[in-house]
Amino acid sequence: MSYGSVVMPPSDPDQPAAPPPSPEEDATGTTPRTDAPPAAPRTDAPPAGPRVGASPAVPSGRERRYPPPEQVRGAVVARRGQIERSTTDQRLLDTRSPSGFVHGDPWRVMRIQSEFVEGFGLLAELPRAVTVFGSARITADDPIYAQGRRLGAALAEAGFAVITGGGPGAMEAVNRGAQEAGGLSVGLGIELPFEQRLNDWVDLGVSFRYFFVRKTMFVKYAEAFVILPGGVGTLDELFEALTLVQTGKVTRFPVVLIGSEYWSGLVGWLRSTVLPAGLIKESDLHILAITDDVDEAVRIIVRGTAGHAEPPRPEVPEP
């Protein structure tokens, strides 16, 4: 017989139900002798009352013939002391329930899923796009800011939308250049300990909680990466791109570094130290292209993505 979510052991139709024990009967079903001397207290007996976190002992005697009480919670089967006395619906609808569950890993999985859904839904119909990375610490009077602005405009004029991290500095410069040139300017922000809002030149933006979800969007909806001078975050994205190309996770994916003076030390170290150690191959270095010319960077991208023309979208019949 089932009471709520708790499954009780089935009754045996061939056996009569056992009568309840009388007050004179002990737990074993026998009547104690009244003329027997009192038993001495056991010194090895467990302490009275249930232990915290411990399951009740396996029943003995005639109860052993029946399966233990069982509760099914989705794919989870709970027995004995693990059975909960409330249901999932009850805990959901009970306004007095604690809020700690929203900080648990199962809830985080749902939150991560929702971020992927939001990102895919927002970006699925983007035109051909290029992702550009660069430092958020670049000021508006820095030559790199002017270079990023020219880059955004040149990509827009070549028919690409631009995707950045949506922040200030070099990212703002690229978004601004694309927006001023009539292109689509996209910003993918991230939740940080310090406040950072999407810059004012973003036409289409979304903010993420998780870096790995954001990284997926940077790659999935772009055909190339352009890397302006930047710090740890920019280097992280650069080597993420190199790893994806090196391992064949993405193909025909140009990676262009703008600023030969800034990047030559890193590329030189890869060539002089990492390559002789046998930790990379010569072909891995060919993934990278370095230039100081914005127009040359755009030409590299156009050549490298020549087979990635945007597929025609099905026409929607007029109502």
Contacts in CASP RR format, 6 or more apart in sequence:
PFRMAT RR
TARGET T0000
AUTHOR 0000-0000-0000
METHOD contacts of the structure
MODEL  1
MSYGSVVMPPSDPDQPAAPPPSPEEDATGTTPRTDAPPAAPRTDAPPAGP
RVGASPAVPSGRERRYPPPEQVRGAVVARRGQIERSTTDQRLLDTRSPSG
FVHGDPWRVMRIQSEFVEGFGLLAELPRAVTVFGSARITADDPIYAQGRR
LGAALAEAGFAVITGGGPGAMEAVNRGAQEAGGLSVGLGIELPFEQRLND
WVDLGVSFRYFFVRKTMFVKYAEAFVILPGGVGTLDELFEALTLVQTGKV
TRFPVVLIGSEYWSGLVGWLRSTVLPAGLIKESDLHILAITDDVDEAVRI
IVRGTAGHAEPPRPEVPEP
1 8 0 8 1.000
1 10 0 8 1.000
1 11 0 8 1.000
2 8 0 8 1.000
4 87 0 8 1.000
5 71 0 8 1.000
5 72 0 8 1.000
5 73 0 8 1.000
5 87 0 8 1.000
6 69 0 8 1.000
6 70 0 8 1.000
6 71 0 8 1.000
6 83 0 8 1.000
7 69 0 8 1.000
7 70 0 8 1.000
7 71 0 8 1.000
7 72 0 8 1.000
8 69 0 8 1.000
9 66 0 8 1.000
9 67 0 8 1.000
9 68 0 8 1.000
9 69 0 8 1.000
11 17 0 8 1.000
18 62 0 8 1.000
21 27 0 8 1.000
21 29 0 8 1.000
24 31 0 8 1.000
24 32 0 8 1.000
25 31 0 8 1.000
26 32 0 8 1.000
28 61 0 8 1.000
50 56 0 8 1.000
55 80 0 8 1.000
55 81 0 8 1.000
55 82 0 8 1.000
56 80 0 8 1.000
56 81 0 8 1.000
58 64 0 8 1.000
58 68 0 8 1.000
59 68 0 8 1.000
68 79 0 8 1.000
68 80 0 8 1.000
69 79 0 8 1.000
69 80 0 8 1.000
69 83 0 8 1.000
70 77 0 8 1.000
70 78 0 8 1.000
70 79 0 8 1.000
70 83 0 8 1.000
71 77 0 8 1.000
71 78 0 8 1.000
71 79 0 8 1.000
71 82 0 8 1.000
71 83 0 8 1.000
71 84 0 8 1.000
72 78 0 8 1.000
73 84 0 8 1.000
73 88 0 8 1.000
78 84 0 8 1.000
86 94 0 8 1.000
91 97 0 8 1.000
101 107 0 8 1.000
111 209 0 8 1.000
112 210 0 8 1.000
112 213 0 8 1.000
115 208 0 8 1.000
115 209 0 8 1.000
115 210 0 8 1.000
115 213 0 8 1.000
116 213 0 8 1.000
116 216 0 8 1.000
118 206 0 8 1.000
119 206 0 8 1.000
119 213 0 8 1.000
119 217 0 8 1.000
122 204 0 8 1.000
122 205 0 8 1.000
122 206 0 8 1.000
123 186 0 8 1.000
123 217 0 8 1.000
123 220 0 8 1.000
123 221 0 8 1.000
125 313 0 8 1.000
126 161 0 8 1.000
126 163 0 8 1.000
126 184 0 8 1.000
126 186 0 8 1.000
126 221 0 8 1.000
127 159 0 8 1.000
127 160 0 8 1.000
127 161 0 8 1.000
127 184 0 8 1.000
127 310 0 8 1.000
128 159 0 8 1.000
128 160 0 8 1.000
128 161 0 8 1.000
128 223 0 8 1.000
128 305 0 8 1.000
128 308 0 8 1.000
128 309 0 8 1.000
128 310 0 8 1.000
129 160 0 8 1.000
129 161 0 8 1.000
129 162 0 8 1.000
129 163 0 8 1.000
129 184 0 8 1.000
129 186 0 8 1.000
129 221 0 8 1.000
129 222 0 8 1.000
129 223 0 8 1.000
130 155 0 8 1.000
130 160 0 8 1.000
130 161 0 8 1.000
130 162 0 8 1.000
130 163 0 8 1.000
130 222 0 8 1.000
130 223 0 8 1.000
130 224 0 8 1.000
130 225 0 8 1.000
130 226 0 8 1.000
130 301 0 8 1.000
131 162 0 8 1.000
131 163 0 8 1.000
131 164 0 8 1.000
131 218 0 8 1.000
131 219 0 8 1.000
131 222 0 8 1.000
131 224 0 8 1.000
131 225 0 8 1.000
131 226 0 8 1.000
132 148 0 8 1.000
132 151 0 8 1.000
132 152 0 8 1.000
132 155 0 8 1.000
132 162 0 8 1.000
132 163 0 8 1.000
132 164 0 8 1.000
132 170 0 8 1.000
132 171 0 8 1.000
132 174 0 8 1.000
132 225 0 8 1.000
132 226 0 8 1.000
132 227 0 8 1.000
132 228 0 8 1.000
133 164 0 8 1.000
133 165 0 8 1.000
133 170 0 8 1.000
133 171 0 8 1.000
133 225 0 8 1.000
133 226 0 8 1.000
133 227 0 8 1.000
133 228 0 8 1.000
133 230 0 8 1.000
133 233 0 8 1.000
133 234 0 8 1.000
133 237 0 8 1.000
133 238 0 8 1.000
134 164 0 8 1.000
134 169 0 8 1.000
134 170 0 8 1.000
134 171 0 8 1.000
134 227 0 8 1.000
134 228 0 8 1.000
134 229 0 8 1.000
134 230 0 8 1.000
134 231 0 8 1.000
134 234 0 8 1.000
135 144 0 8 1.000
135 169 0 8 1.000
135 170 0 8 1.000
135 228 0 8 1.000
135 229 0 8 1.000
135 230 0 8 1.000
135 231 0 8 1.000
135 234 0 8 1.000
136 167 0 8 1.000
136 168 0 8 1.000
136 169 0 8 1.000
136 170 0 8 1.000
136 171 0 8 1.000
136 196 0 8 1.000
137 169 0 8 1.000
137 230 0 8 1.000
138 144 0 8 1.000
138 145 0 8 1.000
138 168 0 8 1.000
138 169 0 8 1.000
138 170 0 8 1.000
138 173 0 8 1.000
138 228 0 8 1.000
138 229 0 8 1.000
139 145 0 8 1.000
139 169 0 8 1.000
140 169 0 8 1.000
140 173 0 8 1.000
144 170 0 8 1.000
144 173 0 8 1.000
144 228 0 8 1.000
144 229 0 8 1.000
145 169 0 8 1.000
145 170 0 8 1.000
145 172 0 8 1.000
145 173 0 8 1.000
146 173 0 8 1.000
147 173 0 8 1.000
147 228 0 8 1.000
147 258 0 8 1.000
147 294 0 8 1.000
148 170 0 8 1.000
148 173 0 8 1.000
148 174 0 8 1.000
148 177 0 8 1.000
148 228 0 8 1.000
148 258 0 8 1.000
148 294 0 8 1.000
149 173 0 8 1.000
149 174 0 8 1.000
149 176 0 8 1.000
149 177 0 8 1.000
149 180 0 8 1.000
150 177 0 8 1.000
150 294 0 8 1.000
151 173 0 8 1.000
151 174 0 8 1.000
151 177 0 8 1.000
151 226 0 8 1.000
151 228 0 8 1.000
151 258 0 8 1.000
151 294 0 8 1.000
151 297 0 8 1.000
151 298 0 8 1.000
152 162 0 8 1.000
152 173 0 8 1.000
152 174 0 8 1.000
152 175 0 8 1.000
152 176 0 8 1.000
152 177 0 8 1.000
152 178 0 8 1.000
152 181 0 8 1.000
153 177 0 8 1.000
153 178 0 8 1.000
153 180 0 8 1.000
153 181 0 8 1.000
154 181 0 8 1.000
154 294 0 8 1.000
154 295 0 8 1.000
154 297 0 8 1.000
154 298 0 8 1.000
155 162 0 8 1.000
155 174 0 8 1.000
155 178 0 8 1.000
155 226 0 8 1.000
155 298 0 8 1.000
155 301 0 8 1.000
156 162 0 8 1.000
156 177 0 8 1.000
156 178 0 8 1.000
156 181 0 8 1.000
156 182 0 8 1.000
156 183 0 8 1.000
156 184 0 8 1.000
157 181 0 8 1.000
158 298 0 8 1.000
158 301 0 8 1.000
158 302 0 8 1.000
159 183 0 8 1.000
160 223 0 8 1.000
160 301 0 8 1.000
161 178 0 8 1.000
161 183 0 8 1.000
161 184 0 8 1.000
161 185 0 8 1.000
161 186 0 8 1.000
162 174 0 8 1.000
162 175 0 8 1.000
162 178 0 8 1.000
162 183 0 8 1.000
162 184 0 8 1.000
162 185 0 8 1.000
162 186 0 8 1.000
163 186 0 8 1.000
163 187 0 8 1.000
163 188 0 8 1.000
163 217 0 8 1.000
163 218 0 8 1.000
163 221 0 8 1.000
163 222 0 8 1.000
164 171 0 8 1.000
164 172 0 8 1.000
164 174 0 8 1.000
164 175 0 8 1.000
164 186 0 8 1.000
164 187 0 8 1.000
164 188 0 8 1.000
165 171 0 8 1.000
165 187 0 8 1.000
165 188 0 8 1.000
165 189 0 8 1.000
165 190 0 8 1.000
165 214 0 8 1.000
165 218 0 8 1.000
166 172 0 8 1.000
166 175 0 8 1.000
166 187 0 8 1.000
166 188 0 8 1.000
166 189 0 8 1.000
166 198 0 8 1.000
166 199 0 8 1.000
166 202 0 8 1.000
166 205 0 8 1.000
167 187 0 8 1.000
167 189 0 8 1.000
167 196 0 8 1.000
167 197 0 8 1.000
167 198 0 8 1.000
167 199 0 8 1.000
168 196 0 8 1.000
168 199 0 8 1.000
169 199 0 8 1.000
170 228 0 8 1.000
170 229 0 8 1.000
170 230 0 8 1.000
171 187 0 8 1.000
171 199 0 8 1.000
172 199 0 8 1.000
172 200 0 8 1.000
172 201 0 8 1.000
174 228 0 8 1.000
175 185 0 8 1.000
175 186 0 8 1.000
175 187 0 8 1.000
175 199 0 8 1.000
175 201 0 8 1.000
175 202 0 8 1.000
176 185 0 8 1.000
176 199 0 8 1.000
176 201 0 8 1.000
177 185 0 8 1.000
177 201 0 8 1.000
178 184 0 8 1.000
178 185 0 8 1.000
178 201 0 8 1.000
179 185 0 8 1.000
179 201 0 8 1.000
179 202 0 8 1.000
179 203 0 8 1.000
180 201 0 8 1.000
184 203 0 8 1.000
184 204 0 8 1.000
185 201 0 8 1.000
185 202 0 8 1.000
185 203 0 8 1.000
185 204 0 8 1.000
186 202 0 8 1.000
186 203 0 8 1.000
186 204 0 8 1.000
186 205 0 8 1.000
187 198 0 8 1.000
187 202 0 8 1.000
187 204 0 8 1.000
187 205 0 8 1.000
187 206 0 8 1.000
188 205 0 8 1.000
188 206 0 8 1.000
188 207 0 8 1.000
188 208 0 8 1.000
188 214 0 8 1.000
188 217 0 8 1.000
188 218 0 8 1.000
189 196 0 8 1.000
189 198 0 8 1.000
189 205 0 8 1.000
189 206 0 8 1.000
189 207 0 8 1.000
189 208 0 8 1.000
189 214 0 8 1.000
190 196 0 8 1.000
190 207 0 8 1.000
190 208 0 8 1.000
190 209 0 8 1.000
190 211 0 8 1.000
190 214 0 8 1.000
191 207 0 8 1.000
191 208 0 8 1.000
191 209 0 8 1.000
198 205 0 8 1.000
198 207 0 8 1.000
206 217 0 8 1.000
208 214 0 8 1.000
208 217 0 8 1.000
215 237 0 8 1.000
215 240 0 8 1.000
218 237 0 8 1.000
219 240 0 8 1.000
219 241 0 8 1.000
219 244 0 8 1.000
219 250 0 8 1.000
223 252 0 8 1.000
223 253 0 8 1.000
223 254 0 8 1.000
223 301 0 8 1.000
223 305 0 8 1.000
223 308 0 8 1.000
224 253 0 8 1.000
224 254 0 8 1.000
224 255 0 8 1.000
224 256 0 8 1.000
224 301 0 8 1.000
224 304 0 8 1.000
224 305 0 8 1.000
225 237 0 8 1.000
225 238 0 8 1.000
225 241 0 8 1.000
225 253 0 8 1.000
225 254 0 8 1.000
225 255 0 8 1.000
225 256 0 8 1.000
226 256 0 8 1.000
226 258 0 8 1.000
226 297 0 8 1.000
226 301 0 8 1.000
227 234 0 8 1.000
227 237 0 8 1.000
227 238 0 8 1.000
227 255 0 8 1.000
227 256 0 8 1.000
227 257 0 8 1.000
227 258 0 8 1.000
227 263 0 8 1.000
228 234 0 8 1.000
228 258 0 8 1.000
228 259 0 8 1.000
229 258 0 8 1.000
229 259 0 8 1.000
229 262 0 8 1.000
229 263 0 8 1.000
238 255 0 8 1.000
238 257 0 8 1.000
241 253 0 8 1.000
241 255 0 8 1.000
242 255 0 8 1.000
242 284 0 8 1.000
242 287 0 8 1.000
242 288 0 8 1.000
243 249 0 8 1.000
244 250 0 8 1.000
244 253 0 8 1.000
245 251 0 8 1.000
245 253 0 8 1.000
245 255 0 8 1.000
245 287 0 8 1.000
246 284 0 8 1.000
246 287 0 8 1.000
252 304 0 8 1.000
252 305 0 8 1.000
252 307 0 8 1.000
252 308 0 8 1.000
254 289 0 8 1.000
254 300 0 8 1.000
254 301 0 8 1.000
254 303 0 8 1.000
254 304 0 8 1.000
254 305 0 8 1.000
255 287 0 8 1.000
255 288 0 8 1.000
255 289 0 8 1.000
256 288 0 8 1.000
256 289 0 8 1.000
256 290 0 8 1.000
256 291 0 8 1.000
256 297 0 8 1.000
256 300 0 8 1.000
256 301 0 8 1.000
257 263 0 8 1.000
257 267 0 8 1.000
257 288 0 8 1.000
257 289 0 8 1.000
257 290 0 8 1.000
257 291 0 8 1.000
258 290 0 8 1.000
258 291 0 8 1.000
258 292 0 8 1.000
258 294 0 8 1.000
258 297 0 8 1.000
259 290 0 8 1.000
259 291 0 8 1.000
259 292 0 8 1.000
260 290 0 8 1.000
260 291 0 8 1.000
260 292 0 8 1.000
263 290 0 8 1.000
264 290 0 8 1.000
267 285 0 8 1.000
267 288 0 8 1.000
267 290 0 8 1.000
270 280 0 8 1.000
270 285 0 8 1.000
271 285 0 8 1.000
274 280 0 8 1.000
275 281 0 8 1.000
275 282 0 8 1.000
275 285 0 8 1.000
289 297 0 8 1.000
289 300 0 8 1.000
291 297 0 8 1.000
291 300 0 8 1.000
END
